[in-house]
Amino acid sequence: MKIQPILRAIRNADQDFEMIEDGDRIAVALSGGKDSMLLFLALSVYQKFSKHSFELCAIHVDVGFEDTVNQTMIDFAKQHDLELYIEKTKIYDILKQHPTSKGRLPCSLCSTLKKGVLFEKAKALSCNKIALGHHQDDAIETLFMNMIHGSKIATFQPVQYMSRMDMSMIRPLIYCKESQIIHVCQVNRIPSAKKICPNDGITMRQEMKEMLEKIYDSYPQARDNFLTALSNEQQVSLWHKKKHKA
């Protein structure tokens, strides 16, 4: 199995952000896509040489329009002797009752409902951390989405503690490029479940991805520089407005 570059990236992210600790029970949020499938397998290998002892499982939240894709994940887990739980829901029925102004399924509501189910199942399985498959390109896309649509310079954190649920979210693939993940999955024949979300390919994130690819074509160094900028705290220079006296 040729996943050494991914394992090195996970180790570096773990060391830089102290993601994994002794006694952790980590649930991988398994969507069935290439990122989470690779993360599930890579973390199972990382268990063998990590300096911290931790347990691992995966949870897939079945939204309700996935009659056949679950089998891909089930077969993958059996092949590699991995612990997988599939949580069936009626989320799709709820989404259909709340379409957007353009008649599409509401992505934000879907994300909120799925996250709630994921956290509840993780707690029931005695997990204290949830591992998400977000990678370097996701972080950069989120940064630009927040600047363009949210008027803020921000992206998701590599480690984020959710006090309400007493649960941490970690992103071990944060140093991996999407192209790198695609290559490793192809070389190792790591499967991914077919995307069947009706909104696939028409989301705001897809727009950011296409915009950034044009930038990278003109400025190949930009991707690495954007990632470095996310932790370059010594060179942050923003405006500081003066408070007006009454």
C-alpha positions in Angstrom: 0.0 0.0 0.0 1.5 3.3 -1.1 0.1 6.0 1.2 3.3 7.2 2.8 2.8 10.8 1.7 -0.6 10.9 3.3 0.8 9.4 6.5 3.5 12.0 6.7 1.0 14.7 6.2 -1.2 13.3 9.0 1.8 13.0 11.3 2.8 16.6 10.7 -0.7 17.9 11.2 -1.0 15.8 14.4 2.2 17.2 15.7 1.6 20.8 14.8 -2.0 21.0 16.2 -1.9 18.2 18.8 -4.9 16.5 17.2 -4.6 13.0 18.8 -4.1 12.1 22.4 -3.8 8.9 24.4 -7.1 7.3 25.0 -9.0 9.0 22.2 -11.8 7.2 20.5 -12.1 8.9 17.1 -15.1 8.6 14.7 -14.3 9.3 11.1 -17.2 11.1 9.4 -17.5 8.8 6.4 -19.3 10.3 3.5 -18.2 7.6 1.0 -16.1 10.1 -1.0 -12.4 9.8 -1.7 -11.3 12.1 1.1 -13.1 10.4 4.0 -12.5 6.9 2.6 -8.7 7.6 2.4 -8.8 9.2 5.9 -10.5 6.2 7.4 -7.8 3.8 6.0 -4.9 6.1 6.6 -5.8 6.6 10.3 -6.1 2.8 10.8 -2.5 2.6 9.5 -1.4 5.6 11.6 -2.6 3.8 14.7 0.3 1.4 14.3 3.0 3.9 14.7 1.5 7.0 16.3 3.1 7.9 19.6 -0.4 8.1 21.1 -2.8 5.1 21.5 -6.3 5.7 20.2 -9.3 3.8 19.0 -11.0 4.3 15.6 -14.4 3.8 14.0 -16.4 5.5 11.3 -20.0 6.8 11.1 -21.9 7.3 7.8 -25.1 9.4 8.0 -27.4 8.0 5.4 -29.5 11.1 4.3 -32.1 9.0 2.6 -31.3 9.0 -1.1 -28.5 6.4 -0.9 -30.2 3.0 -1.6 -27.1 1.4 -3.0 -23.9 3.5 -2.2 -23.7 2.2 1.4 -22.5 -1.2 0.1 -19.3 0.4 -1.2 -18.5 1.5 2.3 -19.5 -1.7 3.9 -17.3 -3.8 1.6 -14.4 -1.4 2.1 -14.7 -1.7 5.9 -14.8 -5.5 5.7 -11.9 -5.6 3.4 -9.7 -3.7 5.8 -11.2 -5.0 9.1 -12.5 -1.5 10.0 -15.3 -0.6 12.4 -18.2 1.1 10.5 -21.6 2.3 11.6 -24.3 3.4 9.2 -27.0 5.7 10.6 -30.1 5.8 8.5 -32.2 9.0 8.6 -35.2 10.8 7.0 -33.1 14.0 6.3 -33.9 13.9 2.6 -37.6 14.0 3.3 -37.1 17.1 5.5 -35.0 18.8 2.8 -37.6 18.3 0.1 -40.0 20.2 2.3 -37.7 23.3 2.6 -36.4 24.0 -1.0 -34.4 27.1 -1.7 -35.7 30.0 -3.8 -34.2 28.3 -6.8 -35.9 25.0 -6.0 -32.8 23.2 -4.8 -32.2 21.3 -1.6 -30.9 23.6 1.2 -27.2 22.7 1.7 -26.9 24.5 5.0 -29.9 22.7 6.5 -28.6 19.4 5.3 -25.2 20.0 6.8 -26.8 21.0 10.2 -29.0 18.0 10.4 -26.3 15.6 9.4 -23.9 17.1 11.9 -26.5 16.6 14.7 -27.0 12.9 13.8 -23.2 12.5 13.6 -22.5 14.0 17.0 -25.3 12.0 18.7 -24.1 8.7 17.2 -20.5 9.5 18.1 -21.5 10.2 21.7 -23.5 7.0 21.8 -20.3 5.1 20.7 -18.3 6.8 23.4 -16.2 8.8 21.0 -14.6 12.1 22.1 -13.4 13.2 18.7 -14.7 13.3 15.1 -12.3 13.3 12.2 -13.3 15.1 9.1 -11.8 14.6 5.6 -11.2 18.3 4.8 -7.9 18.9 3.1 -5.7 21.9 2.1 -7.8 22.9 -0.9 -11.0 22.9 1.2 -9.4 25.2 3.7 -8.4 27.7 1.0 -11.8 27.5 -0.7 -13.5 28.2 2.7 -11.2 31.2 3.2 -12.3 32.8 -0.1 -16.0 31.9 0.4 -15.9 33.7 3.8 -14.2 36.8 2.3 -16.5 37.0 -0.7 -19.8 36.1 0.9 -19.2 36.7 4.6 -16.9 39.7 4.7 -14.5 38.0 7.1 -11.0 36.5 6.8 -11.5 33.0 8.3 -11.5 29.3 7.6 -12.1 26.2 9.6 -9.7 25.2 12.4 -7.6 22.0 12.3 -8.8 21.3 15.8 -12.1 22.7 17.0 -13.7 22.0 20.4 -17.5 21.9 20.4 -18.4 22.8 24.0 -22.1 22.1 23.7 -21.4 18.5 22.7 -18.2 18.1 24.6 -16.6 16.8 21.4 -13.6 17.9 19.3 -13.5 17.9 15.5 -10.1 17.2 13.9 -9.0 17.5 10.3 -5.9 15.2 9.9 -5.7 15.8 6.1 -5.3 19.5 6.4 -1.8 19.4 4.9 -2.8 17.2 1.9 -3.6 18.6 -1.6 -6.7 17.3 -3.3 -4.6 16.2 -6.3 -2.4 14.2 -3.9 -5.5 12.5 -2.4 -6.8 11.6 -5.9 -3.5 10.1 -6.9 -3.1 8.0 -3.8 -6.7 6.7 -4.1 -6.1 5.8 -7.7 -2.8 4.0 -7.0 -4.2 2.0 -4.1 -7.6 1.5 -5.7 -9.4 3.0 -2.8 -13.1 3.2 -3.9 -15.5 6.0 -3.4 -19.3 5.9 -3.4 -20.9 7.6 -6.4 -22.1 11.1 -5.6 -25.9 11.2 -5.9 -26.7 14.5 -4.2 -28.9 16.5 -6.5 -26.9 19.6 -5.7 -23.5 18.1 -6.7 -21.5 20.3 -9.0 -23.7 23.4 -8.6 -22.6 24.6 -5.1 -20.9 27.8 -4.0 -17.8 25.7 -3.1 -17.6 24.4 -6.7 -17.6 28.0 -7.9 -14.7 28.8 -5.6 -12.8 25.7 -6.7 -13.1 26.7 -10.4 -12.1 30.3 -9.6 -9.0 29.2 -7.7 -7.9 26.8 -10.4 -7.8 29.8 -12.8 -5.6 31.6 -10.2 -3.3 28.6 -9.8 -2.9 28.3 -13.6 -1.5 31.8 -13.7 0.3 31.7 -10.3 1.4 28.1 -9.5 2.9 29.1 -6.2 -0.3 30.6 -5.0 -1.8 27.4 -3.5 1.2 26.8 -1.2 1.3 30.5 -0.3 -2.4 30.6 0.6 -1.9 27.6 3.0 1.1 29.2 4.6 -0.8 32.4 5.1 -3.4 30.6 7.2 -0.9 30.1 10.0 1.4 33.1 9.3 0.3 34.9 12.4 3.5 37.1 12.5 2.6 38.8 9.3 -1.1 39.6 9.8 -1.8 43.2 9.0 -5.5 44.3 9.1 -7.2 47.6 9.7 -8.0 48.6 13.3 -10.7 51.2 13.4 -10.6 53.8 16.2 -13.5 53.9 18.7 -15.4 57.1 18.5 -15.8 59.0 21.7 -19.3 59.8 22.7 
